[in-house]
Amino acid sequence: MIDLGVHIERVARRLFGDPNKALSKGGELRFGTNGSLSVEIAGPKRGTWYDHENNIGGGVADLLELEAEVKGIPAIIAWFKDELGIDVDDRRQTNGQHIVATYDYLDERGALLFQVVRFGPKKDFRQRQSDGKGGWIWKMAGVRMVPYHLDQLLAAREQANGKPWRVYLCEGEKDVDRVRTQWGAVATCNPGGTGKWRAEFSRYFDGAEVIVLADNDEPGRKHADQVARNLVAIGHQVRLVRLSNVPEKGDISDWIDAGGTQGDLEDVIDAVKPFELPALRRRFPLVRFNDIELSDAPRCIIEDLIPRESLVVVWGPPKCGKSFFVFDLVMHVALGREYRGRRVEQGTVVYIAAEGELGIKARAAAYRQARMAQTGDDPPFYLLTTRLDLVEDLDELIVDIKAQLPDDQCLIIVIDTLNRTIHGSESKDEDMGAYRDAADRLREQFHSAVIIIHHCGTDGSRPRGHTSLTGAVDTQLAVKRNDEGTVLATIEFMKDGPKDDVISCRLAVVDVGFDRDGKAISSCVVEHFEEPSAERRPASKKLSPAAQRALELLTEAINAGRIIPPASKHIPAGKYCVTETLWRSYCDKGAVSDADTPDAKRMAFKRAAEQLLAAHRVGKWDPWIWSL
């Protein structure tokens, strides 16, 4: 093929029309309103182009592939001849590659839709459509796809008039025409060859017995199986024939060349049982209403905290203790130990530490020393210390984890942190959306809860970055550390579970050894509080007279009723409580406010109650109120 660069101006004008005269100069043509496409027609860069808007460029062949979907030497030669009337064929370089056959794909009325072109001597296929002017467009955008010889296929169906009829479904056009011309049989194939079958083609085979003839190679067998499955799934009768006595990659034409007759093939077909789908596990199974059964499987790995097969985000400012909190949390799962009065399902934990390798190893040593020294347990906790791109490395990550776990499954996967495992920007919806999808796939592959440790935004009020992730989570916990060093984890959100519960703990320093220089190595373990509310209570908060009076009236109401609500982890055991409505009625009558109107009394009660809650002098879990 001759130098295509000499024709780049004609190619560009054929593809894009006239250039932008105002922006073109010398040996450079500019196309588009803003002149973003530059085409070099002279000088050292002659024959090249560059798209400044999309930052891509190349030569004539690249331009044809991008804009006209023309790819490969034979297709380029044909495009130049059909579109520009230029012969760029140089047989010394193309080894005589040329069109050896064309196959017309027609609609129901016999009108041409598109054409499949076969090049040789090296077998190659391209598709093209008529431009309506006697030429061709080597681009298939918007073209309707149909089976080969659709008009004759439908004619055979109509002629059968509701009776069974037979059609041979081959892999390629050459085989279809061979079966039709040699045996006079009805035959067809799908355009594009292997792997290009479309479910929409099945509607043309109503009432037919479809004989699927598989080529003798792995792609051919896979393609034939896909076609047969698709047809049988919607009720068609199919026999799948795998031809013997043909070479590797052989087909029905080779079988005929070897002496096979239509009668011989009929004998083979008769010996083949109708194709049946295996016991099918459908991806989208429907369940009738009366067959819907309630599952008694536990909903949570950690009761009312970490749901099974969920996405969980634990977020907070740097150095607030969120990684220590999560480490302690998942160690309870690995060891099967109750967590703060919550039931725990024991299982395998994979902890991906994408930052702070030395720190996480010291943390494990501290936990082993402080919490496991007397037990000798060997918990199914697996540590992975690496920085990774969760989106790009996901497939390899899944394979490696499965290969190293005893049963290929785990109950919890921790990603510490999001920032060290994301490629791109946390603030971009497409990057965060891709990260969310990767985390979801990780969850689905292992049927696990995926806990993602994340930082807060600049104002500290929410997780950092775009909401594509946080909008999809099942549970969200906010972690902070107060002035006294107490780590507070608040359940901000939990699907089908309680929220606003607060878990309090402190970090206790543990010396775990010495480095080679003799310097002590230490880390921390989490110490839990039995009464977190009392731990957080301000010592010197002075109450307003109205709040003080409301507290006194609460005591009166509690002593009058002496009600202990049903057992709940949200209310201290054995606590006497009253409903908020009853407390308010006491306050309305007990001079919490001098106001006379109902609205003013309501606002006075609201202010007093909020002050008492903020000072941790009362506890609340709707509808119950108790004193602390």
Buried (B, 14 or more C-beta within 10 A) or exposed (E): BEEBBBBBBBBBBBBBEEBBEEBBEEEBBBBBEEBBBBBBBEEEBBBBBBBBEEEEBBBBBBBBBBBBBBBBBBBBBBBBBBBBEBEBBEEEEBEEBBEEEEBBBBEEEEEEBBBBBBBEEEEBBBBBBEEEEEEBBBBBEEBEBBBBBBBBBBBBBEEBEEEEBBBBBBBBBBBBBBBBEEBEBBBBBBBBBBEEBEEEBBEBBBEBBBBBBBBBBEEBBEBBBBBBBBBBEEEBBBBBBBBEEBEEEBBBBBBBEEEBEEEEBEEBBEEEEEBEEEEEEEEEEEEEEEEEEEEEEEBBBBBBBBBBBBBBBBBBBEEBBBBBBBBBBBBBBBBEBEBBEBEBBBBBBBBBBBBBEEBBBBBBBBBBBBBBEEEEEEBBBBBBBEEBBBBEBBEEBBEEBBEEBEEEBBBBBBBBBBBBBBEEEBEBEEBBBBBBBBBBBBBEBBEBBBBBBBBBBEEBEBBBBBEBBBEBBBBBBBBBBEEEEBBBBBBBBBEEBEEEBEBBBBBEEBEBEEEEEEEEBEBBBBEEBEEBBEBBEEEEEEBEEBBBBBBBBBEEBBEEEEBBBEEEBBBBEEBBBBBBEBBBBBBBEBEBBEEEEEEEBBEBBEBBBEBBBEBBBBBBBEEBBBBB
